[in-house]
């Protein structure tokens, strides 16, 4: 069987994680790499990704040239969280007739915030006879696909609540800064107001769950507040004093008929006492499943992106979401 030819588009921490996992797969051949960062251009992807060998793939800033020269079956697009920022790169891939698996959080289920843009992307993918999927650990699995799958054993579903608690002290530096660790409370609120401090994807996950269950929501709301440190915390990347933000607590709520029917709670801080992921379903029967110790976000994101490749290649052309595909599993 011929190998799936893949191009890595975006060679930051997430892209490098995807590369490391894809490079282990006997059925995938990485044939190209794209990134506009000048410090990466011209370097070997294996070296940048932290592999113990070179891949013989040079990172280039010329996306169209790379895609034309390598003619891949799929692109791993790991560049941005915002759909509008990702759109030009996505269109380049789709117009070249290449399937895409992306980590763009707003693309995971774009029909709530960006229905017109979602329709345009879907139409372009169909015209080009290719498929595009956005996925990851969250959104993509923990707070949408997993809860939906659990409802398969329910005769009735009244409410769904998913909780993700992360001790971020061992996570990469950019993530600790992203959640506001070390900010004063005033700085935290300024970043929230500017839209630079938030976990992207909770609304998309709620909309996906509702669509999967056939629920018509009245509204989706979100709140963001700091986790305030009660004691000093020092990691390899930040120092947090008592009274400063040690992380973020973000809650999204899906409302229907004046009632809160879907609740997603995301808490990430450098002083969380423990990490865990949980889904609670109120219905018949009631269900409660907890992953003690939590799920490693970077590892899980790389896994689900690469493991989704066979499903994407077999899917009909267009924009698809995780609820539309057969269950994604590890293979080989």
C-alpha positions as CSV (number, residue, x, y, z in Angstrom):
1,X,0.0,0.0,0.0
2,X,1.3,3.4,-0.9
3,X,2.2,5.8,1.9
4,X,0.1,8.9,2.6
5,X,2.2,11.9,1.6
6,X,1.9,14.7,4.1
7,X,3.0,18.3,4.4
8,X,3.5,20.0,7.8
9,X,2.1,23.6,7.5
10,X,3.1,25.5,10.7
11,X,6.2,24.3,12.6
12,X,5.6,25.7,16.0
13,X,5.3,23.6,19.2
14,X,2.0,21.9,18.0
15,X,3.2,21.4,14.5
16,X,6.4,19.9,15.8
17,X,4.4,17.5,18.0
18,X,2.4,16.4,15.0
19,X,5.6,15.9,13.0
20,X,7.1,13.7,15.7
21,X,4.1,11.5,15.8
22,X,3.6,11.4,12.0
23,X,7.2,10.5,11.6
24,X,6.7,7.3,13.6
25,X,3.8,6.1,11.4
26,X,4.9,3.5,8.8
27,X,2.0,4.6,6.5
28,X,2.8,8.3,6.4
29,X,5.7,10.0,4.5
30,X,6.3,13.7,5.4
31,X,7.3,15.3,2.1
32,X,7.2,19.0,2.8
33,X,7.1,21.7,5.5
34,X,5.9,25.3,5.5
35,X,6.5,28.2,7.9
36,X,7.0,31.9,7.5
37,X,9.3,32.3,10.6
38,X,12.7,33.4,9.3
39,X,14.5,31.5,12.0
40,X,12.9,28.3,10.7
41,X,13.1,28.7,7.0
42,X,15.9,26.7,5.4
43,X,16.2,24.3,8.4
44,X,15.4,20.6,8.3
45,X,12.0,19.7,9.8
46,X,13.4,16.8,11.7
47,X,15.9,19.0,13.4
48,X,13.3,21.6,14.3
49,X,10.9,19.1,15.6
50,X,13.4,17.6,17.9
51,X,13.8,14.2,16.2
52,X,17.0,12.3,16.5
53,X,17.5,12.4,12.8
54,X,16.9,14.7,9.8
55,X,13.9,14.1,7.6
56,X,15.4,15.5,4.5
57,X,12.6,18.0,4.4
58,X,13.5,21.7,4.3
59,X,11.1,24.2,5.8
60,X,10.0,26.8,3.2
61,X,8.0,30.0,3.4
62,X,6.6,29.4,-0.1
63,X,3.4,27.5,0.5
64,X,2.1,27.3,-3.1
65,X,5.5,26.1,-4.3
66,X,5.8,23.4,-1.7
67,X,2.4,22.1,-2.4
68,X,2.9,22.1,-6.1
69,X,6.3,20.3,-5.9
70,X,5.3,17.7,-3.3
71,X,1.7,17.0,-4.3
72,X,0.7,15.7,-0.9
73,X,-2.4,13.7,0.0
74,X,-2.9,15.8,3.2
75,X,-1.7,18.9,4.9
76,X,-1.4,19.2,8.7
77,X,-2.3,22.9,9.2
78,X,-1.2,24.0,12.7
79,X,-0.9,27.8,12.4
80,X,-3.6,29.7,14.3
81,X,-6.6,29.4,16.5
82,X,-8.7,32.1,14.7
83,X,-10.5,31.0,11.6
84,X,-10.1,34.3,9.8
85,X,-6.3,34.1,10.4
86,X,-6.2,30.5,9.1
87,X,-8.5,31.1,6.1
88,X,-5.9,32.2,3.6
89,X,-3.6,29.2,4.3
90,X,-6.6,26.9,4.2
91,X,-7.8,28.3,0.9
92,X,-4.3,27.8,-0.5
93,X,-4.4,24.1,0.4
94,X,-8.0,23.6,-0.8
95,X,-7.4,25.3,-4.1
96,X,-4.4,23.1,-4.7
97,X,-6.7,20.1,-4.3
98,X,-5.3,18.8,-1.0
99,X,-7.1,17.4,2.1
100,X,-6.5,19.2,5.3
101,X,-6.5,18.3,9.0
102,X,-6.2,21.5,11.0
103,X,-5.8,22.4,14.7
104,X,-7.6,25.8,14.2
105,X,-10.0,25.8,17.2
106,X,-12.6,28.0,15.5
107,X,-12.8,25.7,12.5
108,X,-13.7,22.7,14.7
109,X,-17.3,23.7,14.5
110,X,-17.6,27.1,12.8
111,X,-21.3,27.1,12.1
112,X,-22.2,29.0,15.3
113,X,-19.8,32.0,15.0
114,X,-19.0,32.0,11.3
115,X,-21.8,30.3,9.4
116,X,-21.1,32.2,6.1
117,X,-17.4,31.5,6.2
118,X,-18.1,27.9,7.1
119,X,-20.3,27.6,4.0
120,X,-17.7,29.2,1.8
121,X,-15.0,26.8,3.0
122,X,-17.3,23.8,2.6
123,X,-18.2,24.8,-0.9
124,X,-14.5,25.4,-1.9
125,X,-13.6,21.9,-0.5
126,X,-16.4,20.3,-2.5
127,X,-15.4,22.0,-5.7
128,X,-11.8,20.9,-5.2
129,X,-13.0,17.4,-4.3
130,X,-11.2,17.3,-1.0
131,X,-12.1,17.2,2.7
132,X,-11.2,19.5,5.6
133,X,-11.4,18.7,9.3
134,X,-10.3,20.7,12.4
135,X,-9.6,18.7,15.5
136,X,-7.4,18.4,18.6
137,X,-7.7,17.5,22.2
138,X,-10.1,20.4,23.0
139,X,-12.0,21.2,20.9
140,X,-12.0,18.0,19.0
141,X,-12.3,15.3,21.7
142,X,-12.5,15.9,25.4
143,X,-15.3,18.4,25.6
144,X,-17.4,17.5,22.5
145,X,-16.7,14.2,20.7
146,X,-16.2,12.2,23.9
147,X,-19.4,13.5,25.6
148,X,-21.4,12.9,22.4
149,X,-20.1,9.3,22.2
150,X,-21.1,8.7,25.8
151,X,-24.7,9.7,25.0
152,X,-24.9,6.6,22.8
153,X,-25.8,4.5,25.8
154,X,-28.5,7.0,27.0
155,X,-32.2,6.7,26.4
156,X,-32.6,10.3,27.5
157,X,-30.2,13.2,27.8
158,X,-31.2,16.2,29.9
159,X,-27.9,18.0,30.6
160,X,-24.2,17.6,29.8
161,X,-21.3,19.0,31.8
162,X,-17.6,18.6,30.9
163,X,-14.8,19.7,33.1
164,X,-11.1,20.0,32.3
165,X,-8.7,20.9,35.1
166,X,-5.1,21.3,34.3
167,X,-2.0,21.8,36.5
168,X,0.0,23.8,34.0
169,X,3.2,24.0,36.0
170,X,4.9,21.4,33.7
171,X,3.4,22.7,30.4
172,X,5.4,24.7,27.9
173,X,6.2,28.4,28.6
174,X,3.9,29.9,25.9
175,X,0.9,28.0,27.4
176,X,1.7,29.3,30.9
177,X,1.8,32.8,29.6
178,X,-1.3,32.2,27.5
179,X,-3.4,31.4,30.6
180,X,-2.2,34.6,32.4
181,X,0.1,33.0,35.0
182,X,2.1,35.7,36.7
183,X,-0.1,38.6,35.6
184,X,-1.5,41.1,38.1
185,X,-5.3,41.0,38.2
186,X,-5.4,44.3,36.3
187,X,-3.2,42.9,33.6
188,X,-5.3,39.8,33.4
189,X,-8.5,41.8,32.9
190,X,-6.8,43.9,30.3
191,X,-5.7,40.9,28.3
192,X,-9.2,39.4,28.6
193,X,-10.7,42.7,27.3
194,X,-8.3,42.7,24.4
195,X,-9.2,39.1,23.5
196,X,-5.7,37.8,24.0
197,X,-6.4,35.7,27.1
198,X,-8.9,33.0,26.6
199,X,-9.2,29.4,25.7
200,X,-10.5,29.2,22.2
201,X,-13.1,26.6,21.3
202,X,-15.6,26.2,24.1
203,X,-18.5,27.8,22.2
204,X,-17.6,25.6,19.2
205,X,-17.7,22.5,21.4
206,X,-21.1,23.4,22.8
207,X,-22.5,24.1,19.4
208,X,-21.1,20.7,18.1
209,X,-22.7,18.8,21.1
210,X,-26.0,20.6,20.5
211,X,-26.0,19.8,16.8
212,X,-25.2,16.2,17.4
213,X,-28.1,15.9,19.8
214,X,-30.5,17.8,17.6
215,X,-30.9,20.6,20.2
216,X,-31.6,24.1,19.1
217,X,-29.9,26.4,21.5
218,X,-31.1,29.9,22.4
219,X,-27.6,31.2,23.2
220,X,-24.1,30.3,24.2
221,X,-22.4,32.5,26.9
222,X,-18.9,32.5,28.3
223,X,-17.2,33.9,31.4
224,X,-13.5,34.3,32.0
225,X,-11.9,35.0,35.4
226,X,-8.5,34.6,37.0
227,X,-7.4,31.8,39.3
228,X,-5.8,33.8,42.1
229,X,-2.7,32.4,43.7
230,X,-2.8,32.0,47.5
231,X,0.9,31.1,47.8
232,X,4.0,31.8,45.8
233,X,4.5,29.6,42.7
234,X,7.6,29.3,40.6
235,X,7.9,27.2,37.4
236,X,10.7,27.1,34.8
237,X,9.0,30.0,32.9
238,X,7.0,32.2,35.4
239,X,7.0,33.4,39.0
240,X,3.7,34.0,40.6
241,X,3.2,35.9,43.8
242,X,0.2,35.6,46.1
243,X,-2.7,37.8,44.8
244,X,-1.5,37.4,41.2
245,X,-3.2,35.3,38.5
246,X,-1.9,31.7,38.5
247,X,-4.2,30.8,35.6
248,X,-7.6,31.1,34.1
249,X,-11.1,29.7,34.8
250,X,-13.4,29.9,31.8
251,X,-17.0,28.6,31.7
252,X,-19.2,28.3,28.7
253,X,-22.9,27.6,28.9
254,X,-25.4,26.5,26.3
255,X,-28.9,27.7,27.0
256,X,-32.2,26.2,25.7
257,X,-35.7,27.1,26.8
258,X,-34.3,29.3,29.5
259,X,-32.3,26.5,31.0
260,X,-28.6,25.7,31.1
261,X,-28.3,22.3,29.3
262,X,-24.6,22.2,28.4
263,X,-21.8,23.4,30.7
264,X,-18.1,23.3,29.8
265,X,-15.6,24.3,32.6
266,X,-12.0,24.9,31.6
267,X,-9.5,25.6,34.4
268,X,-5.7,25.8,33.8
269,X,-3.4,27.1,36.5
270,X,0.2,26.6,37.7
271,X,-1.1,25.8,41.2
272,X,-4.0,23.5,40.5
273,X,-3.9,20.7,43.1
274,X,-4.6,18.0,40.5
275,X,-5.4,17.5,36.8
276,X,-8.4,15.6,35.6
277,X,-10.9,15.5,32.8
278,X,-14.6,14.6,33.5
279,X,-17.9,14.2,31.7
280,X,-21.2,14.2,33.6
281,X,-24.5,13.4,31.8
282,X,-27.8,13.9,33.5
283,X,-30.3,11.6,31.8
284,X,-31.4,7.9,31.7
285,X,-29.0,6.6,32.9
286,X,-26.9,9.3,34.6
287,X,-23.3,8.9,33.6
288,X,-20.0,10.1,35.2
289,X,-16.6,9.3,33.7
290,X,-13.3,10.9,35.1
291,X,-9.8,10.6,33.7
292,X,-7.6,10.9,36.8
293,X,-4.4,12.8,36.1
294,X,-5.9,14.5,33.1
295,X,-5.0,14.2,29.5
296,X,-1.7,15.6,28.1
297,X,-2.9,18.3,25.7
298,X,0.0,18.4,23.4
299,X,0.4,14.6,23.1
300,X,-3.3,14.1,22.6
301,X,-3.6,16.9,20.0
302,X,-0.8,15.4,17.9
303,X,-2.4,12.0,18.2
304,X,-5.9,12.8,17.2
305,X,-4.7,15.0,14.2
306,X,-2.6,12.2,12.8
307,X,-5.0,9.4,13.7
308,X,-7.8,11.2,11.9
309,X,-6.0,11.0,8.5
310,X,-7.6,7.7,7.4
311,X,-11.1,9.0,8.3
312,X,-10.5,12.3,6.4
313,X,-9.2,10.6,3.3
314,X,-12.3,8.3,3.3
315,X,-14.8,11.1,4.0
316,X,-16.9,12.8,1.3
317,X,-15.6,16.1,0.0
318,X,-16.4,19.2,2.1
319,X,-16.0,20.6,5.5
320,X,-16.6,17.9,8.2
321,X,-16.4,17.9,12.0
322,X,-15.6,15.2,14.4
323,X,-19.3,14.4,14.9
324,X,-19.6,13.6,11.2
325,X,-16.8,11.0,11.1
326,X,-16.6,7.4,12.3
327,X,-14.8,7.2,15.6
328,X,-11.1,8.2,15.2
329,X,-8.8,5.4,16.6
330,X,-5.1,4.8,16.9
331,X,-3.9,2.5,14.1
332,X,-0.6,0.7,13.8
